[in-house]
Amino acid sequence: MFLHVTNAKYVEDYKIEVSFNDGRRGVADLSGVLEGSVFEPLKDKSEFSSFTVDDELETIVWPNGADLAPEYIYFQAFKNEPELQSQFKQWGYIA
């Protein structure tokens, strides 16, 4: 199954409540991703909170062109869920 972000809502700081096409909903803290030229402007919380869910890409996108893979957002939202650890290992997010 390919993961897709179906809904997203700004919570606070660099946290976004996200819903996925597998029925899961959680809060992803994306503060650790704000590195590099495309993500640097998102350190401004008003810029960060201006994301949308792109219908074609089926993930979160920002007006400056930045976007994140749905799998990465999923990992950030559920990285402490024991039943998902093998999936995250397959994706290369944990060793």
Buried (B, 14 or more C-beta within 10 A) or exposed (E): EEBBBBEBBBBEEBBBBBBBEEEBEBBBBBEEBBEEEEBEBBEEEEBBBEBEBEEEBBBBBBEBEBBBBBBBBBBBBBBEEEEBBEBBEEBEBEE
